[in-house]
Amino acid sequence: MTDEDSLKLVNGLVKWFDPSKGYGFILNDDGGTDILLHANVLRNFGRSSIADQSRVCVLVQETSRGVQAAEVVSIKPPETDGQPPIADLDMDIIEHLDTLPLRPARVKWFDKSKGFGFANIFGNSEDVFIHIEVLRHSGFADLAIGEAICVRVVEGPRGLMAAQISAWDSGLATVTAQDGSVSERQDKAAQVAE
């Protein structure tokens, strides 16, 4: 998948993605066959999983095995009803979520079947609670032990808890290089937004 001329920009909806299988499928907004999304392509975007029903923009390529995503350009979490994902997060937190700093963290452990896990913010020994519904609302399906992420943290009734989770490099998304240029991914995302 190196021929850049054969790549096409496509928007779609994640039909399903299984991190244990290492792949999933995207429904193309323009119709046609499903698009294969391989875990390696997702990892190149800085993610190990993606929630079903997330909106994605990907560069795709026709292969002998069908249409495959070659690069993820952007991911938007699944649509919500505007309500907090869990009762411990009130509407005031949700409305002002973007004002909380994105803090780099590493996943201590996460158990999808239990519905929760913990992460540690770099430079802070306190555990940060991660609820599966916050994870899903953030566009993730699962987290791996040791995975680097960014979190927006609030003080919950039992300690620190994640109010939002994003890819580890999301804190860099608005930062430009010292010479004033933007990254290739930022440039593609800006083109899609226009």
SVG drawing of the C-alpha trace seen along z (x, -y; Angstrom):
<svg xmlns="http://www.w3.org/2000/svg" viewBox="-30 -29 42 42">
<polyline fill="none" stroke="black" stroke-width="0.4" points="0.0,0.0 2.6,-2.6 1.1,-4.0 -0.3,-7.4 -2.0,-8.0 -4.4,-5.1 -5.6,-6.3 -9.1,-7.8 -10.5,-9.8 -13.6,-8.2 -16.0,-9.0 -17.8,-6.2 -19.2,-4.6 -17.4,-1.9 -19.6,1.2 -17.5,3.2 -13.9,3.5 -12.5,6.4 -9.1,5.6 -8.5,9.3 -9.0,10.3 -7.0,7.2 -9.5,5.9 -13.0,4.6 -15.1,3.0 -16.3,-0.5 -19.5,-1.2 -18.7,-3.7 -21.0,-6.7 -21.1,-6.6 -22.2,-3.0 -20.4,0.0 -18.5,2.7 -17.4,2.6 -13.9,1.2 -11.4,3.4 -9.8,1.5 -6.7,3.4 -5.4,2.9 -2.0,1.8 -3.6,-1.1 -5.4,-2.1 -2.2,-1.9 -0.5,-4.2 -3.1,-6.7 -2.2,-6.2 -5.1,-4.0 -5.4,-0.3 -9.2,-0.2 -12.2,-2.1 -15.8,-2.1 -18.5,-0.7 -20.6,-3.5 -17.7,-6.0 -17.4,-8.3 -14.1,-8.0 -12.3,-9.6 -9.8,-7.2 -7.6,-7.0 -8.6,-3.7 -7.0,-1.6 -8.4,1.1 -6.5,4.4 -6.9,7.9 -8.8,8.7 -11.1,5.7 -11.2,2.1 -8.9,1.5 -8.1,-1.5 -4.5,-2.6 -4.5,-5.5 -6.9,-6.9 -7.3,-10.7 -9.8,-11.4 -12.1,-9.7 -15.2,-11.1 -16.8,-9.2 -20.3,-7.7 -23.2,-10.1 -24.6,-10.5 -27.8,-11.9 -25.9,-14.7 -26.2,-13.2 -23.1,-12.3 -21.9,-8.8 -22.1,-8.0 -23.9,-9.5 -20.7,-10.6 -20.2,-13.2 -22.7,-15.9 -23.8,-18.1 -21.6,-21.0 -18.5,-18.8 -19.7,-17.6 -20.5,-21.2 -17.0,-22.4 -15.0,-19.3 -12.8,-21.1 -11.6,-23.5 -9.9,-20.6 -6.3,-19.9 -5.4,-16.8 -3.0,-15.0 -0.6,-12.2 -1.2,-8.9 -0.5,-5.2 -3.1,-2.4 -2.4,-0.5 -5.0,2.1 -8.4,2.2 -10.9,5.1 -13.7,4.7 -15.8,7.5 -15.7,5.8 -16.4,2.4 -13.5,0.4 -9.8,0.0 -7.2,-2.5 -4.5,-4.7 -1.6,-6.7 -1.0,-10.3 2.7,-10.9 4.3,-12.4 1.4,-11.5 1.2,-8.2 -2.6,-8.4 -4.7,-6.0 -7.3,-7.5 -10.5,-5.5 -11.7,-4.7 -15.3,-3.6 -16.2,-1.7 -19.0,-4.2 -16.5,-7.1 -14.2,-5.0 -17.0,-4.4 -18.2,-8.0 -14.6,-8.9 -14.6,-6.6 -12.6,-3.6 -13.7,0.0 -10.9,1.2 -7.5,0.3 -4.3,2.4 -2.1,2.5 0.7,-0.1 -1.1,-1.9 -0.3,-5.6 -3.4,-7.9 -4.4,-11.4 -7.1,-12.0 -9.3,-14.8 -9.6,-14.2 -12.1,-15.2 -12.4,-14.6 -15.1,-11.9 -16.8,-10.7 -14.0,-8.1 -11.0,-9.8 -9.7,-10.9 -11.7,-9.7 -11.4,-10.1 -14.1,-12.3 -12.7,-11.9 -10.0,-9.8 -8.1,-10.5 -5.2,-9.2 -1.8,-9.8 -0.8,-12.3 -4.0,-14.3 -2.4,-17.0 -0.1,-17.6 -3.0,-18.0 -3.1,-21.8 0.6,-22.3 2.6,-23.3 6.2,-22.6 8.8,-25.2 9.1,-26.3 5.4,-27.0 4.4,-24.0 1.7,-21.6 2.0,-17.8 0.8,-15.8 -2.1,-14.3 -3.1,-17.8 -3.1,-19.0 -5.3,-16.1 -7.7,-16.6 -8.0,-20.3 -8.7,-19.5 -11.5,-17.1 -13.0,-19.8 -13.2,-22.3"/>
</svg>
